[in-house]
Amino acid sequence: MSTGTKDKRSKRLLFIMIFGLLLLNIGLIYQLVTKNSELKTTKTELVDTETELEDLKEVEEELRINLKTKIGQNAQLDSIIDVRNRELQTKVTKIRKMLSSGNLTRAELDKAKGEISGLKNQVAELTLEIEELSKENQYLKDENYVIQKQVESEKEKVAEMVLVNTELTKQVAVGSRIFLKGLDVKPMRDAVFGDFKTTDRLSKLDKIDIDYTLANNDIAKKGEKMLYFQVVTPSKSTLHNKNSRSGTFNFDGGERLYTVKKVVNFQNSNEKGSFSIPKTEGMTAGKYVVNVFSDDHKMGSSEFTLR
């Protein structure tokens, strides 16, 4: 091969190498430009979230102020406020975490704005709900106050009817007790002709008839009531009759004797009752007093005299 031919081949190879390097450089420059463009695009997509963080802070502050003015009015209302507040605070934390990440794209920012807008609506709805509940709570307080005053007024009226010359505080305490409307005690003798007749002579006495009527009381509890009848003799002792099942009952911190006890079914209908106590051995002439007690108070009394 001649020298000229070798030089031509060398020049051709050199040209091919230069052309190849040129293509390689072009490819590298293209990739560099593309990467740089992508970086610029990425930088363009990453956005500032400072404004949104301020909006979120304002929403949170508005929520805090609204709840602060309403808390403490009512336990049930406070419970509702607490639950809703915790729900909203969870959303606030989520949005703040999103905005504070430092790598937020435009799409992510739009999503965060939507979350903040939805949060504002929820705060407004909660504020309105609390206002309605507060109004309802105040209405119930006012209504309860009126009812309470009406009840107190009625209690005072009832107390004035059932007790005379008693302090107002004692009237309320005894307002639910039952009392006697009437108590009629008659010493009786067996007539020769006809029925029994009244007598004032001990020698003629056969029995003591007792008739009683309960007074109505609208606030007294209905049901069975135990009445204790105590016949006090002229010697201040309590007449005992084993046949009438006499015994003792607790009253005013101690025990007292009773002559007869009776169970009555109080239904606030002026219940009536009657019974007889037979003449008891040892009875003497003089004044007798019949006292009637319930479990916690003296209901009434009557008296008669035997000579």
C-alpha positions in Angstrom: 0.0 0.0 0.0 1.4 3.4 -1.0 2.0 6.2 1.4 -0.7 8.4 -0.2 -3.4 5.7 0.3 -2.4 5.4 4.0 -2.7 9.2 4.5 -6.2 9.2 3.0 -7.3 6.4 5.3 -5.9 8.2 8.3 -7.6 11.4 7.4 -10.9 9.5 7.0 -10.6 7.8 10.4 -9.7 11.1 12.0 -12.7 12.7 10.4 -15.0 9.9 11.6 -13.6 10.3 15.2 -14.0 14.0 15.1 -17.6 13.6 13.9 -18.3 11.0 16.5 -17.0 13.2 19.3 -19.1 16.0 17.9 -22.2 13.9 18.1 -21.3 12.8 21.6 -20.8 16.4 22.7 -24.2 17.3 21.2 -25.8 14.5 23.1 -24.2 15.6 26.4 -25.3 19.2 25.8 -28.9 18.0 25.1 -29.0 16.0 28.3 -27.5 18.9 30.3 -30.1 21.3 28.8 -32.9 18.8 29.5 -31.8 18.3 33.1 -31.5 22.0 33.7 -35.0 22.5 32.3 -36.4 19.8 34.6 -34.6 21.5 37.6 -36.1 24.8 36.6 -39.5 23.2 36.2 -39.2 21.6 39.6 -38.1 24.8 41.2 -41.0 26.5 39.5 -43.5 23.9 40.8 -42.3 24.2 44.4 -44.3 27.1 45.9 -44.3 29.4 49.0 -46.8 28.4 51.7 -46.3 31.3 54.1 -49.6 32.9 53.2 -51.5 29.7 53.7 -49.9 29.1 57.1 -51.0 32.5 58.2 -54.6 31.7 57.0 -54.5 28.5 59.0 -53.3 30.4 62.1 -56.2 32.8 61.7 -58.7 30.0 61.4 -57.2 28.3 64.5 -57.3 31.5 66.5 -60.9 32.2 65.5 -61.8 28.7 66.6 -60.1 29.2 70.0 -61.8 32.5 70.7 -65.3 31.2 69.7 -64.9 28.2 71.9 -63.5 30.1 74.9 -66.6 32.3 75.1 -69.0 29.4 75.1 -67.2 26.9 77.3 -68.4 26.5 81.0 -72.1 27.2 80.4 -73.3 23.6 80.6 -71.7 20.2 81.1 -73.4 18.7 78.1 -72.6 21.6 75.9 -68.9 21.5 77.0 -68.8 17.8 76.1 -70.0 18.5 72.6 -67.5 21.4 72.2 -64.6 19.3 73.4 -65.4 16.5 70.9 -65.8 18.8 67.9 -62.7 20.9 68.9 -60.5 17.8 69.0 -61.8 16.8 65.5 -60.9 20.2 64.1 -57.5 20.4 65.9 -56.6 17.0 64.2 -57.4 18.6 60.8 -55.4 21.7 61.7 -52.4 19.6 62.6 -52.6 17.7 59.4 -52.8 20.8 57.2 -50.0 22.5 59.1 -47.8 19.5 58.6 -48.5 19.5 54.9 -47.7 23.2 54.6 -44.6 23.0 56.6 -43.0 20.2 54.7 -41.0 22.6 52.5 -41.5 20.6 49.3 -45.0 21.5 48.3 -46.0 21.6 44.6 -48.7 23.7 43.1 -51.1 20.8 43.1 -50.4 20.0 46.7 -50.8 23.7 47.6 -54.2 23.8 45.9 -55.2 20.7 47.9 -54.0 22.4 51.1 -56.0 25.6 50.2 -59.1 23.4 49.8 -58.5 21.8 53.2 -58.2 25.3 54.8 -61.4 26.4 53.0 -63.2 23.3 54.3 -61.9 23.9 57.8 -63.2 27.5 57.7 -66.6 26.2 56.8 -66.5 23.6 59.6 -65.5 26.3 62.1 -68.4 28.5 61.0 -70.8 25.5 61.3 -69.5 24.7 64.7 -69.9 28.3 65.8 -73.5 28.4 64.6 -74.2 25.0 66.3 -72.8 26.3 69.6 -74.9 29.4 69.3 -78.1 27.4 68.8 -77.2 25.1 71.7 -76.4 28.1 73.9 -79.8 29.6 73.1 -81.5 26.3 73.9 -79.5 26.0 77.1 -80.5 29.5 78.2 -84.1 28.8 77.3 -84.0 25.6 79.5 -82.5 27.6 82.3 -85.1 30.2 82.1 -87.9 27.7 81.9 -86.5 25.7 84.8 -86.3 28.9 86.9 -89.9 29.7 86.2 -91.0 26.2 87.1 -88.9 26.2 90.2 -90.5 29.4 91.4 -94.0 28.1 90.7 -93.2 24.9 92.7 -91.8 27.0 95.6 -95.0 29.2 95.5 -97.3 26.1 95.6 -95.3 24.6 98.5 -95.7 27.8 100.5 -99.5 27.8 99.8 -99.8 24.1 100.9 -97.7 24.8 104.0 -99.9 27.7 105.1 -103.0 25.5 104.9 -101.7 22.5 106.9 -99.8 24.4 109.7 -100.8 27.4 111.7 -98.3 29.7 113.4 -95.3 27.8 112.2 -92.1 29.1 110.7 -91.9 29.1 106.9 -88.9 26.7 106.9 -90.9 24.2 109.1 -93.9 24.5 106.8 -91.9 23.2 103.8 -90.5 20.3 105.9 -94.0 19.1 107.1 -95.9 19.9 103.9 -95.9 16.3 102.8 -97.3 14.8 106.1 -100.8 13.6 106.6 -103.1 15.0 109.3 -106.5 14.3 110.7 -109.5 16.2 109.4 -111.7 14.9 112.1 -111.3 12.8 115.3 -114.5 11.8 117.3 -114.0 9.8 120.5 -117.1 8.6 122.4 -117.4 6.4 125.6 -120.3 4.0 125.0 -122.6 1.8 127.1 -124.8 -1.0 126.1 -128.4 0.1 126.0 -131.2 -2.1 127.4 -133.2 -1.4 124.3 -131.6 -0.6 121.0 -128.0 0.1 120.1 -125.1 1.5 122.2 -125.5 5.0 123.7 -122.9 7.5 124.9 -122.1 7.7 128.6 -119.9 9.7 130.9 -120.0 7.2 133.8 -117.2 4.8 134.3 -119.5 2.2 135.9 -121.6 2.1 132.8 -118.8 2.1 130.3 -118.5 -0.9 127.9 -116.2 0.5 125.2 -114.7 3.6 123.6 -115.6 4.2 120.0 -113.1 6.1 117.8 -114.0 7.6 114.4 -111.4 9.4 112.3 -111.1 11.1 108.9 -107.8 11.9 107.2 -107.2 15.3 105.7 -106.3 15.6 102.0 -102.8 16.7 101.0 -101.9 16.9 97.3 -98.2 16.5 97.9 -98.3 13.7 100.4 -97.1 10.3 99.1 -100.0 7.9 98.6 -100.0 4.4 100.0 -100.2 2.6 103.4 -99.7 4.7 106.5 -99.3 3.4 110.1 -101.4 5.3 112.7 -100.8 4.9 116.4 -103.7 5.7 118.8 -102.6 6.5 122.4 -105.3 6.6 125.1 -103.8 8.6 128.1 -105.5 7.9 131.4 -106.1 10.5 134.2 -102.9 9.2 135.9 -100.9 10.1 132.7 -100.3 6.5 131.8 -101.0 4.9 128.5 -104.0 2.5 128.4 -102.8 -1.0 127.5 -105.1 -3.7 126.3 -103.5 -7.0 125.3 -106.5 -8.0 123.3 -106.0 -4.9 121.2 -102.3 -5.7 120.7 -100.9 -2.6 122.4 -97.2 -2.0 122.1 -94.4 0.6 121.6 -93.3 2.8 118.6 -90.4 5.1 118.0 -91.1 8.8 118.2 -89.0 11.9 118.6 -85.8 10.0 119.4 -87.4 7.6 121.9 -90.0 4.9 122.5 -93.7 5.6 123.3 -96.5 3.3 124.3 -99.6 3.0 122.0 -103.0 1.5 122.8 -104.0 0.5 119.2 -102.3 0.8 115.8 -104.1 0.9 112.5 -102.9 0.7 108.9 -104.7 3.0 106.5 -104.4 3.2 102.7 -104.0 7.0 102.1 -105.2 8.0 98.6 -105.9 11.7 99.2 -109.6 11.0 99.4 -110.5 11.9 103.0 -110.2 8.3 104.1 -112.4 7.3 107.1 -111.9 4.7 109.7 -113.5 3.5 113.0 -112.8 1.0 115.7 -113.6 0.3 119.4 -111.5 -0.2 122.4 -113.1 -2.3 125.1 -113.2 -1.2 128.7 -110.0 -2.1 130.4 -109.5 -3.3 133.9 -107.9 -0.6 136.1 -109.6 2.4 134.4 -110.4 5.3 136.7 -112.6 8.3 136.7 -111.2 11.5 135.3 -110.1 13.1 132.0 -108.9 10.9 129.2 -106.9 12.1 126.1 -106.7 10.3 122.8 -103.6 11.2 120.8 -103.0 10.0 117.2 -99.4 9.7 115.8 -97.9 8.8 112.5 -94.3 7.6 112.2 -92.8 11.1 112.6 -95.4 13.5 113.9 -98.5 14.0 116.1 -101.6 14.1 113.9 -104.2 15.2 116.4 -106.0 14.6 119.7 -109.3 14.5 121.4 -110.5 14.0 125.0 -113.4 12.8 127.1 -114.2 12.6 130.8 -115.5 9.8 132.9 -117.0 10.2 136.4 
